[in-house]
Amino acid sequence: MSKHAIKLNEIPFSVLDLAPITAGSTPADSFRHTLELAQHAEKLGYNRFWLAEHHNMPFIASSATSVVMSHVAAGTSKIRIGSGGIMLPNHAPLVIAEQFGTLESLYPGRIDLGLGRAPGTDQGTARALRRDLGRTGEDFPEQLAELRGYFDPSLAQGNPIKAIPGEGLNIPIWLLGSSGFSAQLAGELGLPFAFAAHFSPHNTLGALQIYRKAFKPSNVLDKPYAMVALNIIAAETDKEAKHLFTTLQQQFLNLMSNNLTPLQPPVDDISEVASSYQINALQQQLGSSIIGSQQTVKEKLKTFVEESQADEIMAIAQVYDHKARLHSYELLAEITRSER
């Protein structure tokens, strides 16, 4: 694919919220903050607001993703609300079709269904969720085909069971991925694709290339559409943004050591709490993160967008202080609007 200069105001920007549970707070606090962030994002002109399914993680409150989506959709009026994603192997496709058919019926024209094939948790919790110990995600294409058939009976392959509500509703289905598997499948099916560069930075360009090369036009899309999720934290200065970023760095350090805790306050310097080996590991996981002042974020974003040719950017700001998180998205919106 030949690269061309893309201005930041030429592509949509969206929000991925993990409904963070911070130290000393409760999930109820998280849901209030999530709704406030969604309302803020809507006023700022963001395109979508997605929530992610994770389980058994003390720092993420959005495990019942479709329920939280309904809470957010009820408190907003125009921004698209979606899952980034629902982990399909954890659920019967019929249940997902009914849940999202219900959401689309309640909030018509505003619902996105992003699907992943990872468990979104540890193996023990995955077993507790699935009960069927044979379900490993290897049958994801078959599960996806069944799910799509509930919305579009022409794809149902003789399945007499109907999703009510769900059948006949036009709910955009996205495939999410952090490697090439979903990129290939999304391309072959002509579906939009979202890549998780916020925790798998080194696979980004390769997966996007696989997606675009495999793409076949469909009744959904006539050309590829790729969205990339990035950690983006903007503040008044580079120093302040790097300070805020240490919360996310600590989260990944805790994940590496299986020390699952609520989101921790930032520290002055990550080297105070991490070894040089751990800092190198953080760079592997978080290397695509865009952290800094408005000018720094603008320059790094322009470079990333030109390299990736992303059609849309989804920003994640996993920040401890809620007001600082709101302000980060405000600064980012100013950057994307001012680019001419």
N, C-alpha and C positions, 0 to 999 in steps of 0.2 A: 504494500500500500504506500503510495507516494505521500510524503508528509507535506502539509501546508500549514501556514501560520494561522492559529486559531486565537481570536481575542477572547478574553475571559467573559465578556458580556455577551458573547455569541452562544454560550452553552449554558444549560440549566445547572443550578447548584441545589443540592438536597441535603437532608439531615438524617443521620443514623443515630438513634438514641438507645443506649443500653439500660435506661432507667436505673442509673447507678445508685446503690445504697452506700452512703458514706458513713464513716466511723461516727457512732453516736446518733445516727438517724434510723428511721424505720422505713419499710416499704411504702407505707402510707405517705411519708414525706416524699419518697421518690416519685410516686404517681402524681402528686401535686406539682412537683418540679417538672415532670415530663409534660404535663398539660400546659404549664406556663411556657416551657420552651417551644412547644408546638404552636401555641398562639403567637409567640414572639417570631418564630420562623415564618409563619403565615403573613404577618404584617411586613416582614422584611422581604417578602417575595420569593422565598425558597419554593422549589417545585414539589418535593415529596418529603414526607416525614415517616421514616420506617423504624420499626422496633424488632428486636432480635430474640429468638427463642434460645435460652440457656437454662440449665437446670443444676441444682445443687451448688450454686455459686453465690456466696454470701454478699457479693458486690453487684449483683444484677437482679432486678425485681420483675423483669418482663417474661417470666417463664410461661404464664398463661397469655401468650402473645395476642391472640385474637380478642381476648377480653380487654386488654389494655388498649388495643387499637380502637375498640368501640368507645372507650372512655375518651380517647383523644379526638376521634372523629366527631363525637357529640359536642365537644367544646371548641371545635373549629368549623369553618364553613366552606373553604375552597381548596386548601392544600390537600394533595393526595396523601392518603394514609396507607401504609403497607407493612409487610413483613420482610425483614431482612436478616434471616428468613425464618420461615416455618421449616423444621427439619422433618422432611417427609417420612423417613424410615421410622420415626417415633409414633406415627399416627396411621390409622386407616384412611385411605384416600376419600372414602365417602364422608367421614367426619369432617375432613378439611373442606370438602366441597360444600357441605351443609353450613359450616361455620362462615365461610367466605361468601356463600350465597346469601346468608343472613346479613352479613356486613354490607354487601353490595345493595341489598334490598333496602336497608336502613339508610345508607349514605350513597345513593346512586352516582356512578361516574367518578368516584373518588378512591376506590379500593384497588391496591396492587397486591398480588400474591407472589412473593419471592420465595423460592424453594431451595433448600440445601439438602445434601445427602449425608452430612456428618451428624453425629448424635447431639452435638451441642452440650456435651457433658462427659463425665467419666464412664468407664465401662459398667461399673456396678449400677450407676443411676440409669444408664441406658437399658440395662436388663429390667430394672424396676419399672421403667416407662413402657417397654415394649412387650414384656411377658414372653413373647415368641422369641426364644433365644437364637433362632436361626436367621433372624432378620439382621443383616449386616450392612445394608445399603447397596449391596451388589445388584439387587433387583430394582434399583432406582428407576431405570428406564421403563420397566413394566408398571411400577407404581405410578409414575408420571402419566403414562398412557391411560391408565384406569382413571386417574383424577381428571385429566382433560376430557375424557369421555362423559363424565358427569355434567360438565358444563356444555359440551357440544355433542349431542346424541349421534351426529354423523361419525364421530370418532369412537363410539362406545363399543364397537366390535361385538355386537350381540348381547351386551350386558343389559338385562331387563330392569335392573334396579335404577331408580331415579333419585337424584338429589333434589329435595324440595325444602327450602329454596336452593337454587343453584342452576338447575337445568335452563339453558337458553340465555344465561347471563354472560355478558362480555367482560370478564375480569382478566386484566392483563397478567399473564404468568411469566415470571422471570426465573431464570436459572442462576443460582449463586455458586461461586466456586473460588477455591484458592489454589487450584492446579488446572491441568488440562482436561480432565474428564468432563466436567460440566460445560466447559468451553466448547469442546467438540460436539457434545449432544445439543447444546443450544444452537450452534451453527447448523447442524444437520436438520433440526426441526424448525429453523427460521424464527427462533424466539429471542427476545432481548436477554442480554447477559450482564451480570454484575460481578465484578472481581474484588476480592477481599484483600486489597493491597495494604490495609491497615494492620494486618498481622502476617501477610505473606508477600513481602515486597519484591523478592527476587524472581518470583514467577510471573510478575505482572505482564511484562511485554510479551513473553512467550505465550501465555494463555490468550492474550488479546489477538496475537497472530494466528493461533490455532482456531479461535472463534471466527475470525474474518475469512480465513482460508476455507473453513468447512461450511460457511454460510450458504444456505439455499433459500431463495425467496419463498415466502409462505403467505397464507391469507392474513397473517399477523404483521409481518414486516416484509418490505421489498428490498431492504438493504440492512446490513448489520447495525445494531444499536448496542453500544457497550458503555456501561457505567462503571466507574472505579471508586471504591470506598477508600478514603484516606484519613489518617489522623491529621487534623488541622487545628492548631491552637494559636490564636492571634491575641496579642496584648499590646499595650502601649509601647513596650520596648522588647528587644530580643531577650534581655535578662529576665524580665518578668514572665515572658512566655516560656522560657526554659525552666523557670521555677515551677510554673503550673504543670509542665510536662512531667516533672518528677513523680507526680501521683500515678500517671499511667506506667511509668517505668517501674515503680514499686509494685504495681499490680502484676506486671509480667514477672518480676522477680519472685513474687509470692506464688504465682502459678508454677514457675519452674521448680520451686521447692515444696510444692503441694501444701503451702501454708495459706489456706483460703480464708481471707478476712474481708471485711467491708473496705471500701475505697479509703485510702489513707491520705492525710494532709500532705502537701508538698514539703520537701526538705530543701535546704539551701544548696546542696550539691549532692548529686546522686552517688558520687564516689565515697560519700560518708557512709552509705549503707550497702554499697555493692563493690565486689572485687573487680579487678581488671578483666578477669575471665567473664564475669557476669555482665560487665559493661559491653564486652564484645558480643556476647549472646544477645543482649538487648538491641545492639545495632543490627544483628541479623533479622530480628523480629520486627523492629520498628524503624528500619532504615529509610522507608519512604515518607516518614512523618514530616510534615511541614510546620515548623514551629518558629514564631518570631513576631516582630513588629509588622505593621501593615506592609511596609516596603519589602521586607524580607519575604513575607508570605506571598506577596504579589510576584516577585521575581521567581521564586521556587515553583509556584503554581504554573506560571507561564511556561517554564522549562518542562514541567511534568506533562502538561497538556499537549505541548508540541511533540514530545517524545512518544506519548501514548496514543495521541489522537482520540482521546476519550470523548464520547458524545455527551457525557454528563459526569459530574463529580458529586459524590456523596460524602459529606464531611462528618467526622466523629470528633467531638471534643470531650474526652473523658477527663473532666476537670473537677476537683474536689469542691471548690466554692461555686455555688449555683450562680451567683451574680457574675462572677468571672466567666462562667460558661456562657451565659446569655450575652455578655459583652463580646466574647470571642466571635460568636456568630454574627453579631452586629458589625464588628470590624470586617469580617470576611464579606458580608453583604456589600459594604461600602467599597471594598476592593473590586468586587465583580461588577458593580454598577459603574465605577469610575473608569474602568478600562475602555479606552476608545481606539 
